[in-house]
Amino acid sequence: MANRTLTLSTFRYNPYDPDLGPRMQEYILEETPRMTLFTALTRIREDMDPSLQFDFVCRSAVCGSCAMLVNGHPRLACRTRTDQLPTKINLHPLPFFRLIGDLSVDTGSWFAEMAHRVESWVHTSKAFNPDGEEERMSNDQALSVYELERCIECGCCVAACVTAQMRDDFLGAAGLLRVARFWIDPRDQRTDADFYDVVGTDAGVFGCVGLLACHDYCPKNLPLMEQLAYLRRRIMLASLRSAVGKKERQPKEPEAVP
């Protein structure tokens, strides 16, 4: 079978060069067996246009750097094969994040700010003992925590999210997943009320409109839908307990004298 000829229509724009506005630029190249978009972009940059900007580090779907819109869908370039796409491929940078240039965006700043907002560390009153043993947990607990630690912070879930496009303070699936990760961690001593303050708003679990595009486009197949449901149940229970506690603390009205 003869190799196909691919046309990559690529978004080009350098924010630091205002004289040259946003545009689409086409590159034509021959498809090779098992070619990925990362391979195609590397060939373009090495053989055709060294000014083309896109990000990569690991080339094995671990770092999350090469995420971009491929024919309108957020994907990792390193694990997207060209033989699974039409011969005309449109490439754009991920929306929502600050554009660095061409297909490169700054996901790191957003994820760092999100981690600060949700206080992404184990909260404990225990003093750290550098010579002590690591605190133990059951295998089931450790596996549950590990499952939520597999996020590579590529930004695909946020780029696919309708709510994130409408409000920039939304935590997104990645932020909610991070909260769930610490809520199930037996070492974290925060109360339900503490977590409610973080995600019990329209910028948290109540901002999701339920389209679940985050779940559809996560390249690591993380349980985003299940964790959203888990958080909503925990938030509802925390809210009910808070309401019951307030009612019990209210002074009782004196009984009427017959």
C-alpha positions as CSV (number, residue, x, y, z in Angstrom):
1,M,0.0,0.0,0.0
2,A,1.4,3.4,-1.0
3,N,2.1,5.9,1.7
4,R,-0.5,8.7,2.0
5,T,0.3,12.3,1.6
6,L,-0.6,14.3,4.6
7,T,-1.5,18.0,4.8
8,L,-1.0,19.5,8.3
9,S,-2.8,22.8,8.6
10,T,-1.1,24.3,11.7
11,F,-2.0,27.4,13.8
12,R,0.8,29.9,13.8
13,Y,1.1,32.9,16.0
14,N,3.9,34.5,18.1
15,P,2.4,36.8,20.7
16,Y,5.8,38.6,20.9
17,D,5.6,39.5,17.2
18,P,2.5,41.6,16.9
19,D,3.3,42.6,13.3
20,L,2.4,39.0,12.2
21,G,-1.1,38.1,13.2
22,P,-2.6,34.6,13.8
23,R,-2.8,32.4,10.7
24,M,-2.9,28.8,9.5
25,Q,0.1,27.4,7.7
26,E,0.1,24.2,5.7
27,Y,2.8,21.6,5.6
28,I,2.8,18.6,3.2
29,L,4.7,15.4,4.0
30,E,4.7,11.7,3.2
31,E,3.2,9.4,5.9
32,T,5.5,6.7,7.2
33,P,4.4,3.5,8.9
34,R,3.1,4.0,12.5
35,M,3.8,7.7,12.3
36,T,2.6,9.8,15.2
37,L,1.7,13.5,15.1
38,F,4.8,14.1,17.2
39,T,6.9,12.4,14.6
40,A,5.3,14.5,11.8
41,L,5.8,17.8,13.7
42,T,9.4,16.9,14.4
43,R,10.0,16.2,10.7
44,I,8.4,19.6,9.9
45,R,10.6,21.4,12.4
46,E,13.8,19.7,11.4
47,D,13.4,19.6,7.6
48,M,10.9,22.4,6.7
49,D,10.4,25.1,9.3
50,P,12.6,25.3,12.4
51,S,10.5,28.2,13.7
52,L,7.4,26.0,14.4
53,Q,6.7,25.9,18.2
54,F,5.3,22.9,20.0
55,D,6.2,21.1,23.2
56,F,7.5,17.7,24.0
57,V,9.6,15.9,26.6
58,C,9.0,12.2,27.1
59,R,7.4,11.1,23.8
60,S,5.6,8.3,25.8
61,A,2.4,9.9,27.2
62,V,3.9,10.6,30.6
63,C,4.8,14.3,30.7
64,G,1.6,15.7,29.0
65,S,3.6,18.4,27.2
66,C,2.4,17.7,23.7
67,A,-1.3,18.1,24.2
68,M,-3.0,20.1,21.4
69,L,-6.3,20.3,19.5
70,V,-6.3,17.7,16.6
71,N,-9.2,18.3,14.3
72,G,-10.9,20.1,17.2
73,H,-10.3,17.4,19.8
74,P,-7.7,17.6,22.6
75,R,-5.1,14.9,22.2
76,L,-1.5,14.0,22.9
77,A,0.5,14.3,19.8
78,C,2.9,11.6,20.9
79,R,0.2,8.9,21.1
80,T,-2.0,10.0,18.2
81,R,-1.2,8.0,15.0
82,T,-1.7,9.7,11.7
83,D,-3.1,6.6,10.1
84,Q,-6.1,7.0,12.4
85,L,-6.8,10.5,11.0
86,P,-7.8,11.9,7.6
87,T,-5.1,13.1,5.3
88,K,-6.1,16.8,6.1
89,I,-5.2,17.4,9.8
90,N,-5.9,20.7,11.5
91,L,-3.8,21.5,14.6
92,H,-4.5,24.3,17.1
93,P,-3.2,25.0,20.6
94,L,-5.2,24.0,23.6
95,P,-7.8,26.7,24.5
96,F,-8.1,28.1,28.1
97,F,-4.4,28.2,28.7
98,R,-2.0,31.1,28.0
99,L,-0.5,30.9,24.5
100,I,3.3,30.8,24.3
101,G,3.5,30.5,20.5
102,D,2.0,28.4,17.7
103,L,1.0,25.0,19.4
104,S,2.7,25.7,22.7
105,V,0.7,26.8,25.8
106,D,1.5,27.4,29.4
107,T,-0.3,24.7,31.4
108,G,2.3,24.8,34.2
109,S,1.2,28.1,35.7
110,W,-2.5,27.1,35.8
111,F,-1.7,23.7,37.4
112,A,0.6,25.4,40.0
113,E,-2.1,27.9,40.9
114,M,-4.8,25.2,41.1
115,A,-2.5,23.1,43.4
116,H,-2.2,26.2,45.7
117,R,-6.0,26.8,45.7
118,V,-6.8,23.2,46.8
119,E,-3.8,23.1,49.2
120,S,-2.4,20.0,47.4
121,W,-0.5,18.4,50.2
122,V,-1.2,16.1,53.2
123,H,-2.5,18.2,56.1
124,T,-1.5,16.6,59.4
125,S,-0.7,17.8,62.9
126,K,1.9,15.1,63.3
127,A,5.5,16.3,63.5
128,F,7.7,15.0,60.7
129,N,10.3,12.5,61.8
130,P,12.9,12.1,59.2
131,D,14.2,8.9,60.9
132,G,10.8,7.3,61.3
133,E,9.0,4.8,59.1
134,E,6.6,5.9,56.5
135,E,3.1,5.9,57.7
136,R,1.4,2.7,56.6
137,M,-2.0,2.3,54.9
138,S,-3.8,-0.7,53.5
139,N,-3.2,-1.9,49.9
140,D,-6.7,-0.9,48.9
141,Q,-6.1,2.6,50.2
142,A,-2.7,2.9,48.5
143,L,-4.1,1.7,45.2
144,S,-7.0,4.2,45.4
145,V,-4.6,7.1,46.0
146,Y,-2.3,5.9,43.2
147,E,-5.2,5.7,40.7
148,L,-5.8,9.4,41.3
149,E,-2.1,10.3,41.2
150,R,-1.8,9.1,37.5
151,C,-2.8,12.5,36.2
152,I,-0.1,13.9,33.9
153,E,-1.4,17.5,33.9
154,C,-1.7,17.6,30.2
155,G,-4.7,19.9,30.3
156,C,-6.9,17.9,27.9
157,C,-9.7,17.7,30.4
158,V,-9.7,21.4,31.0
159,A,-9.5,22.2,27.3
160,A,-12.5,20.0,26.6
161,C,-14.6,21.5,29.5
162,V,-17.5,23.9,28.7
163,T,-17.5,25.4,32.1
164,A,-13.8,26.2,32.0
165,Q,-14.3,28.1,28.7
166,M,-17.0,30.2,30.5
167,R,-15.2,30.9,33.8
168,D,-11.5,30.9,34.4
169,D,-11.8,30.2,38.1
170,F,-13.3,26.8,37.6
171,L,-11.1,24.0,39.1
172,G,-11.9,21.7,36.3
173,A,-11.7,17.9,36.3
174,A,-8.0,18.0,37.2
175,G,-8.5,20.2,40.2
176,L,-11.5,18.1,41.5
177,L,-9.5,15.0,41.0
178,R,-6.7,16.5,43.1
179,V,-9.2,17.3,45.9
180,A,-10.6,13.7,45.8
181,R,-7.1,12.3,46.0
182,F,-6.4,14.0,49.4
183,W,-10.0,13.4,50.7
184,I,-9.5,9.7,50.4
185,D,-5.9,9.8,51.8
186,P,-6.1,8.4,55.4
187,R,-3.1,10.6,56.4
188,D,-4.9,13.9,55.6
189,Q,-6.6,15.3,58.7
190,R,-8.8,17.9,57.1
191,T,-12.5,17.7,57.9
192,D,-15.4,17.5,55.5
193,A,-16.1,21.1,56.2
194,D,-12.5,22.0,55.1
195,F,-13.0,20.3,51.8
196,Y,-16.4,21.8,51.4
197,D,-14.9,25.3,51.6
198,V,-12.6,24.3,48.7
199,V,-15.0,22.6,46.2
200,G,-18.5,23.4,47.5
201,T,-19.1,26.3,45.1
202,D,-19.8,27.1,41.5
203,A,-16.0,27.1,40.9
204,G,-15.9,23.5,42.2
205,V,-18.3,20.6,42.0
206,F,-21.4,22.7,41.3
207,G,-19.9,24.4,38.3
208,C,-19.8,21.2,36.2
209,V,-22.7,21.0,33.7
210,G,-22.4,17.3,33.3
211,L,-21.3,17.0,29.7
212,L,-18.3,14.9,30.9
213,A,-16.0,15.8,27.9
214,C,-13.2,15.6,30.4
215,H,-13.9,11.9,30.9
216,D,-14.0,11.3,27.1
217,Y,-10.7,13.0,26.3
218,C,-8.5,12.0,29.2
219,P,-5.6,10.3,27.6
220,K,-4.9,8.2,30.8
221,N,-8.5,7.1,31.2
222,L,-8.7,8.4,34.7
223,P,-12.0,7.9,36.6
224,L,-13.0,11.5,36.3
225,M,-16.8,10.8,36.2
226,E,-16.7,8.6,39.2
227,Q,-14.7,11.1,41.2
228,L,-17.1,13.9,40.4
229,A,-19.9,11.8,41.7
230,Y,-17.9,10.8,44.8
231,L,-17.2,14.5,45.6
232,R,-20.8,15.5,45.1
233,R,-21.9,12.8,47.5
234,R,-19.3,13.8,50.1
235,I,-20.2,17.5,49.7
236,M,-23.9,16.8,50.1
237,L,-23.3,14.7,53.2
238,A,-21.1,17.4,54.7
239,S,-23.7,20.0,53.9
240,L,-26.4,18.0,55.6
241,R,-24.3,17.4,58.7
242,S,-23.6,21.1,58.9
243,A,-27.3,21.9,58.7
244,V,-28.2,19.4,61.4
245,G,-25.4,20.7,63.6
246,K,-26.6,24.3,63.3
247,K,-30.2,23.2,64.1
248,E,-29.1,21.3,67.2
249,R,-27.1,24.3,68.5
250,Q,-30.1,26.7,68.2
251,P,-31.7,27.5,71.5
252,K,-35.1,25.8,72.0
253,E,-38.2,28.0,72.4
254,P,-39.7,27.8,75.9
255,E,-42.8,25.6,76.1
256,A,-46.1,27.4,76.5
257,V,-47.5,27.5,80.0
258,P,-51.0,25.9,80.0
